[in-house]
Amino acid sequence: TGTYEIEAEAYDENDEYSGTASWTVTVEEVDTTDASIIDVEEPSGEFTASDSVETTVEVENTGTTDHTFYVGYSVRGSDSEWRDNDGSTHESVWLAPGEEEEVDVEWEVEDAAPTGEYDIWTTVYADESGGQLEDRLASEQRSDVFDVESSNSAPTIDADSPSTQTTI
């Protein structure tokens, strides 16, 4: 960034000196929007329907301007489907250039979520429009991070009587 004076000697078509030309040029740095994921503190353990699975994502503004970033969070179960509670698992964070901050994102285990191991995918986006995250800047995926287990169901009792079988 700065203002610079440029001078050049000018010659005609016969290579004879014809004078000095000078210009003043102003150069300005272009603002950039960029971010990176510094660290991901992943969940662990077993979860059941309606539990919240929380992950902490440390984000750094690696651009040259203040900006609001959007941290996305999705999980993938044994059926290979990515889930984000219908797009509601993201959070926003405002950062100055060089600033870092931890952002907590969470996914609520849906009743229909399959049991088994789950992967996580954290992302940082530059923009959000109508609930949709846009312009991905950074992402990180991790496999087999946590488990979803089935909820306990009511027990059944089978009783046999001499003439009939009864299920309660």
C-alpha positions in Angstrom: 0.0 0.0 0.0 1.3 3.4 -0.9 1.8 6.1 -3.5 4.7 5.8 -5.9 6.4 8.1 -8.5 7.4 6.3 -11.7 9.8 8.0 -14.2 10.8 6.7 -17.6 13.0 8.1 -20.4 11.2 8.3 -23.7 12.9 7.8 -27.1 11.4 8.4 -30.6 11.5 5.9 -33.4 15.0 6.9 -34.3 16.2 6.0 -30.8 16.8 9.7 -30.0 16.0 11.0 -26.5 12.8 12.9 -26.5 12.2 13.5 -22.8 11.2 12.1 -19.4 7.7 10.8 -18.7 6.5 10.4 -15.1 3.4 8.9 -13.4 2.1 8.8 -9.9 0.6 5.4 -9.0 -1.4 4.6 -5.8 -1.4 1.0 -4.8 -4.0 -0.3 -2.3 -4.2 -3.7 -0.6 -7.3 -5.6 -1.6 -9.4 -6.8 1.4 -9.6 -10.6 1.5 -12.0 -12.8 3.4 -10.5 -16.1 4.5 -10.6 -18.4 7.6 -9.1 -21.7 8.8 -10.0 -24.3 11.3 -7.3 -24.4 14.0 -8.7 -27.3 16.1 -11.8 -29.5 16.6 -12.7 -30.8 20.0 -14.9 -33.8 19.0 -17.6 -35.5 21.0 -17.1 -39.0 22.3 -19.2 -41.6 23.9 -22.7 -42.9 23.3 -25.8 -40.8 22.6 -29.6 -41.6 22.2 -32.6 -39.9 20.7 -32.9 -36.2 21.8 -29.4 -36.0 23.2 -27.2 -33.1 22.0 -23.9 -34.0 20.4 -21.6 -31.0 20.8 -18.4 -30.2 19.1 -16.1 -27.2 19.7 -14.4 -25.7 16.6 -11.6 -23.2 16.9 -11.7 -20.8 13.9 -9.1 -18.2 12.8 -9.7 -15.2 10.5 -6.8 -15.5 8.1 -8.1 -12.7 5.9 -7.4 -8.9 6.0 -10.8 -7.6 7.0 -13.3 -8.0 9.9 -15.9 -10.6 9.0 -18.8 -12.7 10.3 -18.1 -16.3 9.5 -20.5 -19.2 9.7 -19.4 -22.5 11.3 -21.3 -25.5 9.9 -21.7 -28.9 11.5 -23.0 -32.2 10.1 -22.9 -35.8 11.2 -23.1 -39.0 9.1 -24.4 -42.3 10.4 -24.2 -45.9 9.2 -26.7 -45.1 6.4 -24.2 -42.7 4.9 -26.7 -39.8 5.1 -25.4 -36.4 6.3 -27.6 -34.8 9.0 -27.7 -31.2 10.2 -31.2 -31.0 11.9 -32.6 -29.4 8.7 -29.8 -26.8 8.4 -30.0 -25.6 12.0 -26.6 -26.8 13.3 -24.5 -23.8 12.3 -23.4 -20.8 14.4 -21.9 -17.4 13.4 -18.8 -15.7 14.8 -17.4 -12.2 14.1 -13.6 -12.1 13.9 -11.0 -9.4 13.3 -8.0 -10.3 11.1 -5.7 -12.7 13.0 -8.3 -13.3 15.7 -9.2 -16.9 16.8 -12.3 -18.0 18.7 -13.9 -21.3 19.8 -17.4 -21.9 18.5 -19.7 -24.6 19.9 -22.0 -26.4 17.4 -24.4 -29.2 18.1 -26.6 -31.8 16.6 -29.6 -33.2 18.3 -30.0 -36.9 17.8 -33.2 -37.4 15.9 -35.6 -40.2 16.8 -35.1 -41.9 13.4 -31.3 -41.6 13.5 -29.7 -45.1 12.8 -27.6 -46.7 15.5 -23.9 -47.1 15.1 -20.8 -45.0 14.7 -21.0 -41.5 13.4 -18.6 -39.2 11.5 -18.5 -35.4 11.9 -17.9 -32.6 9.3 -17.1 -29.1 10.5 -16.9 -26.3 8.0 -16.4 -22.5 7.9 -18.3 -20.4 5.3 -18.0 -16.8 4.4 -21.7 -16.2 3.9 -25.2 -17.3 4.7 -28.4 -16.5 2.7 -31.8 -17.7 3.6 -30.5 -20.3 6.0 -28.1 -21.7 3.4 -24.3 -21.5 4.0 -22.3 -20.3 1.1 -18.6 -19.9 0.0 -16.9 -22.6 2.0 -13.4 -21.5 3.2 -12.3 -24.5 5.3 -13.5 -27.9 6.4 -12.5 -30.9 8.4 -14.0 -34.4 8.5 -13.4 -37.0 11.2 -14.5 -40.6 11.1 -16.0 -42.9 13.8 -16.2 -40.2 16.4 -19.2 -41.1 18.5 -22.0 -43.8 18.7 -25.7 -43.5 18.6 -27.5 -46.3 20.6 -31.1 -47.2 20.6 -33.2 -45.9 23.5 -34.4 -48.4 26.0 -37.8 -49.8 25.2 -40.4 -51.1 27.6 -39.8 -54.8 28.4 -42.2 -57.5 27.4 -43.2 -60.4 29.6 -44.5 -63.7 28.2 -46.5 -65.9 30.6 -47.6 -69.4 29.8 -50.7 -70.8 31.5 -51.8 -74.4 31.1 -54.2 -73.7 28.3 -53.1 -70.3 26.7 -50.1 -68.1 26.3 -50.3 -64.4 27.5 -48.1 -61.5 26.4 -48.0 -58.5 28.6 
